[in-house]
Amino acid sequence: MEDLGKAKYALGIRITQETNCISLLKDKFIDRILEEFNLTNAKPTAAPLPGNSKDLKNPMEEQPQKVPLNYWRAIGLLKYLVQCTRPDLAFSVSFLSQFLETPRSSHFKAVEHVLKYLIGTKSFTLKLELNLLKHQQTSILGFSDADWGGTKEYKSFSGLLIYYFGTIGWRSHKEEVVALSSAEAEYNALKTYNGLGNLFMKHLKYNLKVSYILTTKVLLQSLQITSIIMEQDTSIFDYILSGT
């Protein structure tokens, strides 16, 4: 067996290994995406979604007679990129995936906006760093949040990040129920973290054999959410306290 040295590429992901740090980058894949959609020399955008993204939920315009780009392929490529190294795109791609069935003109413009965002951020790396947060060496941290539109027609979107020496897990998705308050929306997001965090911990403990050093921390900033949990679902506290 021949030692080929440190890994430099895996599944198209560029791997850079330094002292106490591993960086993951998928810049070549981004270059191919931009070339495919003829956006290599386009002007980059400053944010993944345009500022009027809420208007995309109920656009008034008709479907365009001439399709400006392959919306479905663009979403598929962006989803793969999110899964590999780009948690910052998770919400944008999840949000625009709602309109795969009948995308309107504004949706085509929005997905092009996301693609242009890649131009200025293709060098963004995902880092796992030993000294990023020293207290994380024995703790996995989970962060969850949700939006709330203030209406009874729209379901909230929740987001989840799991940290252990850097970002190691992320997700953004549309909730299955309509939240009637911001506290309820954040409570639903916390329940998502509870389920996914539990599953993630089981896989991590099994594969890395580190169950004896890892605990789980969930930080609540809302007294309203705490009250909801105490009234409806104390099992979340049981999970937080036990870490299993």
N, C-alpha and C positions, 0 to 999 in steps of 0.2 A: 504494500500500500504506500502510495506516494503522498507526502505532505505538500499541498499546493499553497500553503500559507493562509493568511487571513482571507475570509470571504469578501469579495468586492461587489458581486452582483447576485441577486436571488429574485427570480420572477420579475426581472426588469427593474428591480429596486437597487439603486446604487447604495452601497454600504460603505461608510467611512468609519473606521475604528481608531479611536485615539485613547489617550490615557483617561480612564474612568468615563468614557463617553462613546456612544455609538449613534451615528447619524444616518437616517434613512431618507433617500431622495429619489423622486421619480421624474426627473426633468426630461429625459429622453422621450418618455411616454407623452408628456405634455407637449413637447415639440411636434410629435406626430399628430396629436389632436389638432393643434393650431394649424398645421399644414393642411390637414384634411379639410378643414372648414375655411381655408383661405384667410386666416386671421393672423398670420405670422407677423405682419407689419402693421396691424391695427393698433389703435391707441388703447392702452390698458385702462381698466376701470379701477376705482379705488376701493370698492366693496363688492362682495359676491352678488348681491341683489340690488336693483334700483330702489330709490327711496319710496316709490309709489307701489311697492310690492303688494300691499293690502288690496289694491284695486284689481289685482290679478285674480282674486277669488271669484269675482262675478263680472267679467268683462262684458261690455255691451256690443263689441264689434263681432262681425261674422268671421267664419273661417276664411283664411286667405285663399284666393283663387290659385295663386302660385306659391307653392311651399318654398320659403327662402332657404331652409336648411333641413337636414334630417333630424327632427326633434327627438325622435325615439333613439336613434343611435347616439346622439349627443348625451342624452340622459344616461344611457347605458355605460358609455365611456367615463362619464363623470362619477357614476356610482362605483365603478371599479377603482377609480382614483381615490375616492373617499375611503373605501375599505383598506387601501394600501397605506397611504401616508398623509391624507389631507382631511383631518377632522374639522377644519375650519369651513369646509364646504358641505358638511353633513346636512345642516338645516336647509340650505339653498336647494340642494339636489332633491331632498325629501319633499320640500314644498312644491317644486316644479313637477315632481312625479305625479302629482294629483291630476294633471291635465294631459296625461299621455293619450287618453281616448280621443279627445277632440280639442287639440291645442288651437288657440286663437292667435291673432297677430301679435298681441302683447306678450303672449307666452313665448313665441319665437324670439322676440326681442329680448326677453328676460334671460333665456338660455344662452343667447349670444352674449349678453352682459356677463354671465358667469364665465364663459369661455375667454372673454377679454380680460377678466380678472386674473386668469392664469398667466397672462403675459407678464405682468409685473410681479408675480409671486411664484414663478416656477422654481425659484431657488429656495423656497421655504422647505426646511427639513424637519423631520420628526426625530427628536432627540431623546435618548435614554441616558441619563447622566447620574452618576453615583452621588455627586455632591449637590444635586439640584435642590433637594430639601432633606436635610439630615434626618429629620424626625420621620421621614417616610420609610426608613430602612426596616422598620418592623410594623408598618401600617399601610394598608391600602386605603386611599381616600377616594370617595365618590362624590361627585357634584351633579345635581339635577336641577332643572328649572323648566318653566313653561310659560308660554304667552297666554293671554286671555283677551279675546276681542271685545268682551263686554256685550255680546249679543247671544241669543239663544239658537242662532242658525249655524254657527261655525264651531267646529271642534278645535281644541287647542293643539298646539304642537309642543312636544316636550323634547328636551335635550339631556344627554347623559355623558359624563366624562369620568373615566376611572384612571387614577394616577398611582403609579408606583415607580419612582425614579424617572418620571416623565409620563406622558400620555400613552396608555397601553390599551385603552378601550373607549369607544365612543359610539353614540347612536343618536339619531334624531328621527322622530316619527310622529304621525298624527294620532292623537288619542282616539279611543273607540267610543267614548262617551262625551257629551257636551257638558263642559264645566259651567256652573252657574255663578261662579265667583273666582277671583284670582287665587284665593286660598285653596279652593277645590282643584283648580288647574295644577297648582304646585304639589298638592297632595297626590294627585294622579301620577305626576312625574316621579315623586318619591317612591310610589309603589312600583313603578317601572324599574327604578334603580334597585329596589329590594329584590325583585325577581331576577333581574339580569346579574346583579352583584352576587347573589347567592350561587347562581349557575357558574359564573366566572370563577368564584373562589373555589368551587369544587374541582373544576378543571385545573386550576393553577396548583392547588394542593396535590392533586393526583400526579400531574406531569412533572412538577419541580420538587416534590417531596419536601415542601417547606411549611407544612401546616403548623409546626411547633413555633414558628416565629411571626406568623402573620395574624394581624387582627384587622377589623374593619371599623372605620369611623364614618359616621354620618353627622353632619353639622346642620342643625335647623336654625333658621333665622326668623321664623314666623311663629308667634304664639298661637295664631289661628290654626296653623297646620298641626301644631302639637295638640291642640284641643280636639281637632278632628280625629287624630290618631287615637287619643285616649278614649274617645267615644265609640269609634268604629273598628279600629284595627290595631290592637296592641301587639299583634304578632310582629309588626315591623320593629317595635322596640325589642322584642325577644331576639330577633335576628341581629339587631345592632349590638346588643349586650353579649350575645354568644359568639358572634362572628362565624357562624356556621349555617 
